Amino acid sequence: MSSDYDGQDQAYQEMLDENDHLHILKDMLLAEIENIAALIHYQAHLKEQDRWLAEMIEQGFYTPEDA
């Protein structure tokens, strides 16, 4: 027999899982901000900028308006 606590425990665990996911996503975004800042700072070749942009499109962080 399950109790109300079982449902609350499951909801709490789901919240913890979502929180973990958000922390991972935040870390990924911060790393990508650092990458683009380095590309700009060091005036990287367009080839490197295009590679970075292609990765951001592939990961779903950016969608070009013409797509």
N, C-alpha and C positions, 0 to 999 in steps of 0.2 A: 504494500500500500504506500503510495507516495503522499507527501505532505506539501503544504505551501512552500516549505523551505527548499524542497527539491527544485521547484520552479525558480525560486529566487537564486539558488546556488547556480543553476544553469544560466540564468540571465547575468549573474555576476561574472561567471567564467567567460561568457560571450563578450562582456564589456572589457575584461582583461585582455582577451585575444584581439579585440579591435584596437585597444590602446597600444598593444605591442606592434600591430600592423602600422598604426599611425607614427610610432617612433621610428620604425624602419623607413617608412616613406619620407619622413622629415630628414633623416640622415642622408637618404639618397638625394633629396633635393638640395640639401646643403652642399653635398659633394659636387653636384652638377653646377651650382652657382660658383663654387670655387674653380671648377674647370673652365667655365666660360670667362670668369674674371682673368684667369691666367692666359687664356687665348687672346683676350683683348690687351692685357698688360704687355705681353711679349710680342704682340702684333703677329700672331700666327698666320701662316699661309692660309689662303682660302680653302685649300684641300683639307686642312685640319679643322677649320670652322665647319665645312660641309660634313665632315665625318661626325663631329659633335652634334650638329643639327639633325643628321639622319638618325643618330641614336635617340635623340629626344623625341623625334616623330615616331620611331619604332616603339618606344616605351609609353607613348601616349601622352607625353607631357606637352606636346605642341602639335597643332594641326594647322597647316598653312591654309590661308583663306581660299586659295585657288584649288584646293584638294576636294 
